Amino acid sequence: MMYTGRSNIKIFSCNANPALAAEIAEKLGLKLGECEVGHFSDGEISVKIDETIRGADVYIIQSTSSPVNDNLMELLIMIDAMKRASAERITAVMPYYGYARQDRKARARDPISAKLVANLLTVAGANRVLTMDLHCAQIQGFFDIPVDNLAGAPLLTDYYLKKYGDELKDFVAVSPDLGSVGRTRNFATRLDIPLAIIDKRRPKANVSEIMNIIGNIEGKRLILVDDMIDTAGTITNAANALKEKGALEVDACCTHAVLSGPALERIEKSAIEELLVLNTIELPEEKLLSNIKVVSVADMFSSAINCIHTGESISKLFDV
């Protein structure tokens, strides 16, 4: 997707996912903007922009994944630098939006950190946010600037359509909890396969207990669907329970592979035969297990950036 329009579009990257940023720039027929994002000796973040961006349409690519706070501050400081250098428009391209799970007061005196991050981005000088599969879609309402929330489902389902073809008639899409039912139903509809649901009770954070499986999964090949996998407790408990209940094969997929703490060990020991993820979060070599497959989001983000730059609608890319 070569961009068509004015010549003053510029793509910059911070340190969270430079490989994805380079791929997006390449698909747009552009070079990444020249900048240095580093640290002073006391840990403060240093940003240096090595080219003029006055009057430019600037896109800063940065997932706020681990280390979350460093990556968030890099993005905020980069936005501020662009604003002070007279960029015409600044779009924060956040393939993964950190703090999205803190979107409401679940208990008394809880913060709503997703809203705080929205405020910080806006105050720093962002004119627009481009992201993918927000954990809660209503986070778009936390902003007073446009937010484009791309859907990862088309990329995931395309992979399975190409891999399995007519064999998909033997598959069932499974939601690992009640909160993911809408997402999984959309996924199942795309593949024209049945839906099953796991009803579980979560006694405390990052711990889940399987309760009931709603739907016919015995003797079926299953695909567990979630927006993110963090410590992998939910997805691996679900996979193991499904296999015990008579599933023939269990695969899993997600948009955001956070994979923190014991996630890799749990996945290795689980019934999951293949885990499909998107590269919204860069996975280092040591996290690329043999059964993890990665699909790039670069095409979708480059198309979205092209649409924003030329003033075209990007609703066709949401395709939800």
C-alpha positions in Angstrom: 0.0 0.0 0.0 1.9 3.0 -1.3 0.6 6.2 0.2 -1.1 8.7 -2.2 -1.2 12.3 -1.2 0.9 15.1 0.1 4.6 14.4 0.6 4.8 15.7 4.1 3.9 12.4 5.9 6.5 11.1 8.3 6.7 7.9 10.3 8.7 7.7 13.6 9.4 4.9 16.0 10.1 4.8 19.7 11.7 1.7 21.2 8.8 -0.7 21.9 8.4 -2.2 18.4 10.9 -0.8 15.9 10.7 -3.9 13.6 6.9 -3.4 13.1 7.5 0.4 12.6 10.1 -0.3 9.9 7.7 -2.8 8.2 4.8 -0.2 8.2 7.1 2.5 6.8 8.3 0.1 4.1 4.8 -0.7 3.0 4.1 3.0 2.7 7.1 3.5 0.6 8.8 5.6 3.3 11.9 5.6 5.5 11.5 5.8 9.2 12.1 9.3 10.5 15.5 10.1 11.9 15.4 10.3 15.7 17.1 9.0 18.8 15.2 7.8 21.9 17.5 7.0 24.8 18.1 7.6 28.5 20.2 9.9 30.5 22.4 8.3 33.2 19.7 8.9 35.9 17.1 7.0 33.8 15.3 10.1 32.4 14.2 9.6 28.8 16.0 11.6 26.1 14.4 12.3 22.7 16.3 13.9 19.8 14.6 14.5 16.4 17.2 14.7 13.6 15.1 16.1 10.8 12.6 18.9 10.3 9.0 18.1 10.9 7.5 21.6 10.6 4.0 21.3 9.0 4.3 17.5 8.7 1.7 14.8 9.2 3.5 12.8 11.9 2.8 9.2 13.0 4.6 7.9 16.1 4.5 4.1 16.4 4.8 2.8 19.9 3.0 0.0 21.8 2.8 0.7 25.5 3.8 -2.9 26.4 6.5 -4.0 28.9 8.3 -2.0 30.2 5.0 -0.2 30.2 5.9 3.0 32.0 9.1 3.6 30.0 7.3 3.0 26.7 4.5 5.3 27.7 6.8 8.1 28.7 8.8 7.7 25.5 5.6 8.2 23.5 4.5 11.2 25.6 7.9 12.9 25.3 8.1 12.2 21.6 4.6 13.7 21.1 5.6 16.8 23.1 8.8 17.2 21.0 6.8 16.9 17.8 4.3 19.5 18.9 7.0 22.0 20.0 8.7 21.5 16.6 5.4 22.6 14.8 4.1 19.3 13.4 0.8 19.9 11.7 -0.8 16.8 13.0 0.4 14.1 15.4 -1.1 10.6 15.5 -0.1 8.2 18.2 -0.1 4.8 16.6 -0.4 2.3 19.5 -0.9 -1.2 18.2 -1.2 -2.2 21.9 -2.7 0.2 24.4 -1.4 -0.4 27.9 -3.5 0.2 31.0 -6.6 -0.7 29.0 -7.7 -3.3 31.6 -8.0 -0.5 34.2 -11.1 1.0 32.6 -13.5 1.3 35.5 -13.7 1.3 39.3 -14.0 -2.4 40.1 -13.6 -1.6 43.9 -13.8 1.4 46.0 -10.9 3.9 45.6 -9.7 2.2 42.4 -8.1 4.5 39.7 -9.3 4.5 36.2 -5.9 4.4 34.6 -7.1 3.9 31.0 -8.7 7.4 31.3 -5.6 8.9 32.8 -3.5 7.6 29.9 -6.0 9.1 27.5 -5.7 12.5 29.2 -1.9 12.3 29.1 -1.8 11.6 25.4 -4.2 14.4 24.7 -2.4 17.0 26.9 1.0 15.9 25.4 -0.3 17.0 22.0 -1.7 14.0 20.2 -4.4 14.9 17.6 -5.5 11.3 17.0 -4.9 7.8 18.2 -4.7 4.7 16.1 -4.8 1.4 17.9 -6.0 -2.2 17.6 -8.4 -4.3 19.7 -8.8 -2.2 22.8 -9.5 -4.4 25.7 -12.7 -2.4 26.2 -14.1 -0.6 23.2 -15.6 2.1 25.4 -12.1 3.5 26.1 -12.6 5.4 22.8 -15.0 7.5 24.8 -12.3 8.5 27.2 -10.8 10.7 24.5 -11.8 14.1 23.1 -9.8 13.4 20.0 -10.5 10.8 17.3 -9.6 7.2 18.1 -9.5 4.5 15.4 -9.7 1.0 16.9 -8.7 -1.5 14.3 -9.9 -5.1 14.5 -7.4 -8.0 14.6 -10.0 -10.7 13.8 -9.7 -10.5 10.0 -5.9 -11.2 10.3 -6.5 -14.2 12.6 -9.4 -15.7 10.6 -7.5 -15.2 7.3 -4.7 -17.4 8.7 -7.1 -20.2 9.6 -9.0 -20.0 6.3 -5.7 -20.4 4.4 -4.4 -23.1 6.7 -7.4 -25.3 7.1 -9.8 -24.5 4.3 -12.6 -27.1 4.1 -11.3 -28.7 7.3 -12.8 -25.8 9.3 -16.2 -27.7 9.3 -14.6 -29.8 12.1 -13.8 -26.8 14.3 -15.5 -24.9 17.1 -14.6 -21.4 18.3 -14.4 -21.2 22.1 -14.7 -18.2 24.3 -12.5 -18.6 27.4 -14.9 -16.5 29.5 -18.2 -14.7 29.3 -16.4 -11.4 28.7 -15.0 -12.6 25.4 -18.3 -14.0 24.0 -18.9 -11.1 21.6 -15.4 -11.3 20.2 -15.5 -15.0 19.8 -19.0 -14.9 18.1 -17.6 -12.5 15.5 -14.6 -14.8 15.0 -16.9 -17.9 14.6 -19.2 -16.0 12.2 -16.2 -15.2 10.0 -15.2 -18.8 9.8 -18.8 -20.1 9.7 -18.1 -22.5 12.6 -20.1 -23.2 15.8 -19.5 -21.4 19.1 -18.8 -22.7 22.6 -18.4 -20.8 25.9 -16.5 -21.5 29.1 -18.2 -20.2 32.2 -15.6 -19.7 34.9 -15.2 -18.1 38.3 -12.1 -15.9 39.0 -11.3 -15.9 42.8 -8.5 -13.3 42.4 -6.5 -11.5 39.8 -4.6 -13.8 37.3 -6.2 -16.9 38.8 -9.2 -18.6 37.1 -11.2 -21.7 37.8 -13.1 -23.5 35.1 -16.8 -24.1 36.0 -18.9 -25.1 32.9 -18.5 -25.6 29.2 -21.5 -24.5 27.2 -21.7 -26.1 23.8 -20.7 -29.3 22.1 -16.9 -29.7 22.0 -16.5 -33.5 22.3 -14.5 -34.9 19.4 -14.1 -31.5 17.9 -11.0 -29.4 17.0 -11.2 -26.2 18.9 -9.8 -22.6 18.6 -9.8 -20.6 21.8 -10.1 -16.8 21.1 -9.1 -13.9 23.3 -7.9 -10.3 22.8 -4.8 -10.7 24.9 -2.8 -13.4 26.8 -0.9 -12.1 29.8 0.1 -14.7 32.4 -1.8 -17.4 30.3 -3.6 -18.8 33.3 -7.1 -18.4 31.7 -6.2 -19.7 28.3 -4.2 -22.7 29.5 -6.7 -23.7 32.1 -9.4 -23.5 29.4 -7.3 -25.6 27.0 -6.6 -28.3 29.6 -10.3 -28.5 30.6 -11.4 -28.7 27.0 -9.0 -31.6 26.3 -10.2 -33.4 29.5 -13.8 -32.9 28.3 -13.1 -34.8 25.1 -11.8 -32.2 22.6 -9.7 -33.7 19.8 -7.3 -30.8 19.4 -7.0 -27.3 21.0 -5.5 -24.3 19.3 -5.6 -20.7 20.6 -5.2 -17.2 19.2 -5.1 -13.7 20.4 -4.2 -10.2 19.2 -1.9 -9.1 22.0 0.8 -11.5 23.2 1.7 -9.9 26.6 3.1 -13.2 27.9 4.3 -12.1 31.3 5.4 -14.0 34.4 4.8 -17.8 34.1 3.0 -17.5 30.7 5.6 -19.4 28.6 6.0 -22.3 31.1 2.2 -22.6 31.3 1.8 -22.6 27.5 4.6 -25.2 27.0 2.9 -27.5 29.6 -0.6 -27.0 28.3 -2.9 -28.8 25.8 -2.5 -25.9 23.3 -1.0 -27.3 20.1 -0.6 -24.0 18.3 -0.9 -20.4 19.6 -1.5 -17.7 16.9 -0.6 -14.1 17.8 -0.3 -10.8 16.1 2.8 -8.7 16.4 1.3 -5.7 18.2 3.8 -6.5 20.9 7.3 -7.4 19.8 8.3 -10.9 21.0 12.0 -11.4 21.7 13.6 -14.6 20.4 13.4 -16.3 23.8 9.6 -16.0 23.9 9.1 -17.5 20.4 8.2 -21.0 21.4 8.0 -23.6 18.6 4.2 -23.7 18.7 3.8 -19.9 18.6 3.0 -18.4 15.2 3.1 -14.7 14.5 1.1 -12.8 11.9 2.0 -9.2 11.1 -0.4 -6.2 11.5 1.8 -4.0 9.2 -0.5 -4.2 6.2 -3.6 -3.1 8.2 -1.8 -0.3 10.0 -0.1 1.0 6.8 -3.5 1.0 5.1 -5.1 2.9 8.0 -2.3 5.5 8.1 -2.7 6.0 4.4 -6.5 6.6 4.8 -5.9 9.0 7.7 -3.3 10.9 5.7 -5.4 11.3 2.6 -8.7 12.0 4.4 -10.4 8.7 3.4 -12.7 6.6 5.6 -11.0 3.8 7.3 -14.2 2.1 8.5 -13.7 -0.6 6.0 -10.6 -1.7 7.8 -12.5 -2.1 11.1 -14.7 -4.8 9.5 -16.2 -5.9 12.8 
